[in-house]
Amino acid sequence: MSVLSYSGQNALTSGCGPAAERSIEASETLSEIPPVRLSIEVALAQADAFDLFAKGIAEWWPYKTHFSRGPVETVVLDGRPGGELREHCSDGVDVTYGTVLVWRPPERVVFKWMVAPELGPPTEIEIRFTPSPAGCRLDLEHRGFEVYGLEDGRRHRDAYAGGWPGVLALFLDRASRRR
């Protein structure tokens, strides 16, 4: 696994349209709680990495162990602005835990992230895909934890800072078997 950079501490390292895109970019400067940032490289072309992330999400996402309602049979991403990231549960119920705010294949996707809406307001996740000498660099930024308040926001941020490396390790593993 190739972890290039990360904001925070974890076990792996030390240390809808134009208006929606503008508001997302502006929110970065107002943050009181640093976002979770993680970058990895995969040996896939940019379009293939984006495709695996989006269309192939059920191939690598840990929906058997990380779910909103559960038990989950599969996870589906409807790739378009306003599209949903949904769990399809074994009892037939679909649970939405993400809404696509920005959809720009093969470069960028931004989600409103609401894994457990009963526990608090949504945050945002942005994933950028950039060609690199090794194939593609994926930059993940999970931001907006201030919606929980400063103390709870920091706690939620720290929990995700510990969780995202494992999720992206699954993506890396699947990408390495797709070549």
Buried (B, 14 or more C-beta within 10 A) or exposed (E): EEBBEBBBEBEBBEEBEEEBBEEBEEBEEEEEBEBBBBBBBBBBBBBBBBBBBBEBBBBBBBBEEBBBEBEBEBBBBBBEBEBBBBBBBEEEEEBBBBBBBBBEBBBBBBBBBBBEEEEBEBBBBBBBBBBBEEBBBBBBBBBBBBBBEEEBBBEBBBEBBBBBBBBBBBBBEBBEEBE
